[in-house]
Amino acid sequence: MKKLTINLGSLFLTIGFCMITYNSSSQDKLSKQEQKETRKAELNANYLVLDTLLERKSFVLEADFLNNQYGNRIHVTPMINFLRVDSSNVVLQIGSNYNLGYNGVGGITAEGSIGRWRLVKDPKNLNYFLQFNALTNIGSYDISMTVNADNFAQATISGLRGGLLIYEGHLETIDNSTVFKGQNSY
């Protein structure tokens, strides 16, 4: 019969490693809670910044994607696909890296004034809903936007001729925006 010998040093070392592993996993749970609280604080701060931008009517929606009424979605360059609101003025632009178009950047540029403006705040869900009219050099458009505290924005643009275009992207301040405005169409 064999004798089983246990080295007490090895036993304590093994128990110590197990306790460290257990302790670090409980710290991960604590850090996840802290991460959650930090994320919530960031969203609340973003919500307040967005409130200022929307109230002052001073922002740029730089589009990462454009969608149409048929569900077609394309990735676009934010620098030339944007919606800019500056006080009582608005610029809507779509562009392409591959064509020249009416505006010199492969699409169209509509510039004009803002008509009716309605901003609805939802502090519980940390988002905004915005509706306004754009009276531009190439027509009149109704614009509906949703903006979330994580800075995701979606604007649906519809005109009198039917159809719609949806910009999906993020909001920037006018000073931090890197958009390039082409020539006005028509």
C-alpha positions as CSV (number, residue, x, y, z in Angstrom):
1,M,0.0,0.0,0.0
2,K,1.3,3.4,-1.0
3,K,1.4,6.2,1.4
4,L,-0.1,9.5,0.3
5,T,2.0,12.4,1.4
6,I,0.9,15.9,1.1
7,N,3.2,18.8,1.2
8,L,1.6,21.5,3.3
9,G,3.4,24.3,1.4
10,S,1.9,23.1,-1.9
11,L,-1.5,22.8,-0.3
12,F,-1.4,26.4,1.0
13,L,-0.1,27.6,-2.3
14,T,-2.9,25.9,-4.2
15,I,-5.5,27.3,-1.8
16,G,-4.0,30.7,-2.1
17,F,-4.2,30.6,-6.0
18,C,-7.8,29.5,-5.7
19,M,-8.6,32.5,-3.4
20,I,-6.9,34.9,-5.7
21,T,-8.9,33.6,-8.6
22,Y,-12.1,33.9,-6.6
23,N,-11.2,37.3,-5.4
24,S,-10.4,38.6,-8.9
25,S,-13.6,37.3,-10.3
26,S,-15.6,39.1,-7.6
27,Q,-13.6,42.3,-8.4
28,D,-14.6,41.8,-12.1
29,K,-18.3,41.9,-11.0
30,L,-17.6,45.0,-9.0
31,S,-15.8,46.6,-11.9
32,K,-18.7,45.7,-14.2
33,Q,-21.0,47.6,-11.9
34,E,-18.7,50.5,-11.8
35,Q,-18.5,50.4,-15.6
36,K,-22.2,50.4,-15.8
37,E,-22.4,53.4,-13.5
38,T,-19.7,55.2,-15.5
39,R,-21.5,54.5,-18.8
40,K,-24.7,55.9,-17.3
41,A,-22.9,59.1,-16.1
42,E,-21.4,59.5,-19.6
43,L,-24.9,59.1,-21.3
44,N,-26.4,61.7,-18.9
45,A,-23.5,64.1,-19.7
46,N,-24.0,63.5,-23.4
47,Y,-27.7,64.1,-23.1
48,L,-27.1,67.5,-21.6
49,V,-24.6,68.5,-24.3
50,L,-27.1,67.4,-27.0
51,D,-29.7,69.4,-25.3
52,T,-27.6,72.5,-25.7
53,L,-26.9,71.8,-29.4
54,L,-30.5,71.1,-30.2
55,E,-31.9,74.1,-28.3
56,R,-29.4,76.5,-29.9
57,K,-30.1,75.0,-33.4
58,S,-26.4,74.6,-33.9
59,F,-25.3,71.1,-35.1
60,V,-24.3,68.9,-38.0
61,L,-25.7,65.4,-38.6
62,E,-22.8,63.7,-40.4
63,A,-24.3,60.7,-42.2
64,D,-22.5,57.3,-42.2
65,F,-25.4,55.6,-44.1
66,L,-28.2,56.7,-46.4
67,N,-31.5,54.8,-46.7
68,N,-34.4,55.2,-49.1
69,Q,-38.1,54.2,-48.7
70,Y,-37.4,50.8,-50.3
71,G,-35.0,49.8,-47.6
72,N,-31.8,50.2,-49.7
73,R,-29.0,51.2,-47.4
74,I,-25.6,52.5,-48.6
75,H,-22.4,53.5,-46.7
76,V,-21.5,57.1,-47.5
77,T,-18.7,59.5,-46.7
78,P,-19.8,61.8,-43.8
79,M,-17.7,64.7,-45.1
80,I,-20.1,65.2,-48.1
81,N,-23.3,63.6,-46.8
82,F,-24.8,65.8,-44.0
83,L,-27.5,67.9,-42.6
84,R,-26.4,71.1,-41.0
85,V,-28.6,73.4,-38.9
86,D,-27.2,76.8,-37.9
87,S,-29.6,79.1,-36.2
88,S,-32.3,79.6,-38.8
89,N,-30.4,78.2,-41.8
90,V,-30.3,74.6,-43.0
91,V,-28.1,72.7,-45.5
92,L,-29.0,69.3,-46.8
93,Q,-26.4,67.6,-48.9
94,I,-25.8,64.2,-50.5
95,G,-22.6,63.5,-52.4
96,S,-20.5,60.7,-54.0
97,N,-16.8,60.2,-54.2
98,Y,-17.2,58.9,-57.8
99,N,-19.4,61.5,-59.6
100,L,-19.5,65.3,-60.0
101,G,-23.2,65.9,-59.8
102,Y,-25.0,69.3,-59.7
103,N,-23.1,70.4,-56.6
104,G,-19.6,69.4,-57.6
105,V,-19.4,66.6,-55.0
106,G,-21.5,64.0,-56.8
107,G,-25.0,64.9,-55.6
108,I,-27.2,67.8,-54.6
109,T,-27.0,70.6,-52.1
110,A,-30.1,72.3,-50.8
111,E,-29.7,75.4,-48.6
112,G,-32.5,77.4,-47.1
113,S,-34.3,78.5,-44.0
114,I,-35.9,76.6,-41.1
115,G,-39.7,76.9,-40.7
116,R,-41.7,75.2,-37.9
117,W,-39.4,73.8,-35.2
118,R,-40.6,71.3,-32.6
119,L,-38.2,69.6,-30.1
120,V,-39.5,66.9,-27.7
121,K,-37.2,65.7,-24.9
122,D,-37.4,62.3,-23.3
123,P,-35.1,62.4,-20.2
124,K,-36.2,59.0,-19.0
125,N,-34.9,57.3,-22.2
126,L,-32.2,59.9,-22.8
127,N,-33.3,60.8,-26.3
128,Y,-34.8,63.6,-28.4
129,F,-37.3,63.8,-31.1
130,L,-37.1,66.8,-33.5
131,Q,-39.4,67.9,-36.3
132,F,-38.8,70.9,-38.5
133,N,-39.4,72.2,-42.0
134,A,-36.7,73.2,-44.4
135,L,-37.6,75.8,-47.1
136,T,-34.7,75.4,-49.6
137,N,-33.8,76.6,-53.1
138,I,-34.9,73.3,-54.6
139,G,-38.1,72.6,-52.5
140,S,-39.7,72.3,-49.2
141,Y,-38.9,69.3,-46.9
142,D,-40.2,67.9,-43.7
143,I,-37.4,66.6,-41.4
144,S,-38.0,64.3,-38.5
145,M,-35.0,63.4,-36.3
146,T,-34.3,61.1,-33.4
147,V,-31.1,61.6,-31.4
148,N,-29.9,59.3,-28.6
149,A,-27.6,60.1,-25.8
150,D,-24.9,57.8,-27.3
151,N,-24.8,60.4,-30.1
152,F,-26.6,58.3,-32.7
153,A,-28.9,60.3,-34.9
154,Q,-31.4,59.4,-37.6
155,A,-33.1,62.0,-39.8
156,T,-36.0,61.2,-42.2
157,I,-36.4,63.7,-44.9
158,S,-39.5,63.8,-47.1
159,G,-40.6,66.3,-49.7
160,L,-43.7,67.1,-51.6
161,R,-42.9,64.8,-54.5
162,G,-43.1,61.6,-52.4
163,G,-40.3,59.3,-51.4
164,L,-37.9,59.8,-48.5
165,L,-34.3,59.7,-47.6
166,I,-32.9,58.7,-44.2
167,Y,-29.6,59.9,-42.9
168,E,-28.0,57.7,-40.2
169,G,-25.0,59.0,-38.3
170,H,-23.8,61.1,-35.4
171,L,-24.1,64.7,-34.4
172,E,-21.2,67.1,-34.2
173,T,-20.9,70.7,-33.2
174,I,-20.5,73.0,-36.2
175,D,-16.9,73.9,-35.1
176,N,-15.9,70.2,-34.8
177,S,-17.5,69.2,-38.0
178,T,-15.4,68.3,-41.1
179,V,-18.1,68.6,-43.7
180,F,-17.5,70.1,-47.2
181,K,-20.4,72.0,-48.7
182,G,-20.7,71.8,-52.4
183,Q,-22.3,74.4,-54.7
184,N,-26.0,75.0,-54.3
185,S,-28.0,73.0,-56.7
186,Y,-29.9,75.2,-59.2
